[in-house]
Amino acid sequence: MDSIVSVSHLTKRFKDFVAVNDISFEVKKGNVFAFLGPNGAGKSTTIKMLTTILTPTSGEITVNSHNPLTHQDDVRKSFGIVFQDPSLDDELTAYENMQFHGVLYGVKDLPTRIRKLMEFVELYDRKDDLVKTFSGGMKRRLEIARGLLHHPKILFLDEPTLGLDPQTRNRVWDYLRGVNKDEGMTIFFTTHYMEEAEKIADKIAIIDHGHIVAVGSLKELLTKTRKKTLEDAFLSLTGKVIREEEASNIDHLRSMRRIHHH
């Protein structure tokens, strides 16, 4: 078994639409695997099924050789997760957020582990500050540290650099690549940034309208489509372009909407 994630004929139907439509793919142990597609393609829905948050309509999933439907706890222990919307407690310090998570997962030697990871994401000097004083980038880095706390075999990240400036985005990826190399940790991330998939992933699955239209390394995808860039390959496979501007407009709308909600 050198696949840490195995998905076969996975489908998720909601009342009025099919979000994920009969997809199959494998993620090899130690790989960095990207799910690339526009908003609404089914990326988040897939990650939520892999992480036991949503129940599939049909199909088979194995995560770290466990079935998320029947062995939820084993699956949950196997992964760390970083979602688009921050799930940190704003009213606690950075350290307390880490501590709470560590106790929840029964992490051994917790203080040492917390210190190591907070130093790794360059936040140890801010450990006693309330999370509400942190920037978006700092929160994302803290969430990565927290996601790594219980030595997961696989780290799931849903649009991990959404809304971050390029410099912070690069830093986040430096940390993640470091963990991937040093600990052989498998990383599964969704993105709509071409460049991110191109530069970071060993394997890329292109998803559109709930279907996987192609899976392969960058080289394989370029060879298959006879194109020179991932963007051109994507265009020839899906008939559309994902524009960074379009993505950032949506980010902007989302943050505006959030302001109105509060």
Protein Blocks (a to p, Z undefined) as FASTA:
>chain_A
ZZfbdcehiacddfkbcfbghiaddddehiacdddddehilpmmmmmmmnomaccfbdcd
deehiafklmmmlmmmmpccddfbdcbdfkbcfklmmmmmmmmnopghklmmmmmmmmmn
opmmmmmpcfklpcfklmmmmmmmmmmmnopabdcdehklgoiafklmmmmmmmmmmmmm
mnopacddddfbfklmmmmpmbdcddeehiafbdcdfklmmmmnopabfklmmmmmnopa
cdfklmmmmmmmmmmmmmmmZZ
